Amino acid sequence: MEAVNPTLINIIIFVLAVYVGYHVVWNVTPALHTPLMAVTNAISAIIIVGAMLAAALTDGGLARFMGVFAVALAAVNVFGGFLVTKRMLEMFKKKDKKPAGGKP
């Protein structure tokens, strides 16, 4: 019995991750999209760990490149998600009212 090529396994994992990620993001209603951003950041952190493992445990150059590419994309997603979450939370802060008369 011949072992399955690790590059093929990593490509299958990558394709499944793209498929699941697409359906997770696009099936969320717009009203719930912003509150779920923190959960998406947690999922992306898990993806980073999986991509690091996939990249480290491969023998081929293409598979290692795909793992590093997955780590880079997930890192961009995590940092972008934190920026969007911070911006969203700033929208809910109360603004200080200026006192009448012009003096603070």
Backbone hydrogen bonds, N-H to C=O, Kabsch-Sander energy under -0.5 kcal/mol:
donor,donor_aa,acceptor,acceptor_aa,energy
9,I,5,N,-1.6
10,N,6,P,-2.4
11,I,7,T,-2.3
12,I,8,L,-2.2
13,I,9,I,-2.3
14,F,10,N,-2.4
15,V,11,I,-2.6
16,L,12,I,-2.5
17,A,13,I,-2.3
18,V,14,F,-2.2
19,Y,15,V,-2.4
20,V,16,L,-2.8
21,G,17,A,-2.5
22,Y,18,V,-2.4
23,H,19,Y,-2.0
24,V,20,V,-2.4
25,V,21,G,-2.3
26,W,22,Y,-2.5
27,N,23,H,-1.1
28,V,25,V,-1.0
32,L,29,T,-1.2
33,H,29,T,-0.8
33,H,30,P,-0.5
34,T,30,P,-0.6
36,L,32,L,-1.4
37,M,34,T,-1.6
38,A,35,P,-0.5
40,T,36,L,-2.1
41,N,37,M,-1.9
42,A,38,A,-1.7
43,I,39,V,-2.3
44,S,40,T,-2.4
45,A,41,N,-1.9
46,I,42,A,-1.8
47,I,43,I,-2.1
48,I,44,S,-2.2
49,V,45,A,-1.8
50,G,46,I,-2.4
51,A,47,I,-2.8
52,M,48,I,-2.3
53,L,49,V,-2.2
54,A,50,G,-2.6
55,A,51,A,-2.5
56,A,52,M,-2.3
57,L,53,L,-2.0
58,T,55,A,-0.7
64,R,60,G,-1.7
65,F,61,G,-2.3
66,M,62,L,-2.5
67,G,63,A,-2.1
68,V,64,R,-2.3
69,F,65,F,-2.6
70,A,66,M,-2.2
71,V,67,G,-2.1
72,A,68,V,-2.3
73,L,69,F,-2.4
74,A,70,A,-2.4
75,A,71,V,-2.2
76,V,72,A,-2.2
77,N,73,L,-2.1
78,V,74,A,-2.4
79,F,75,A,-2.5
80,G,76,V,-2.5
81,G,77,N,-2.2
82,F,78,V,-2.2
83,L,79,F,-1.9
84,V,80,G,-2.3
85,T,81,G,-2.5
86,K,82,F,-2.4
87,R,83,L,-2.2
88,M,84,V,-2.5
89,L,85,T,-2.5
90,E,86,K,-1.8
91,M,87,R,-1.0
91,M,88,M,-0.6
92,F,88,M,-0.6
92,F,89,L,-0.9
93,K,90,E,-0.8
102,G,99,P,-1.0
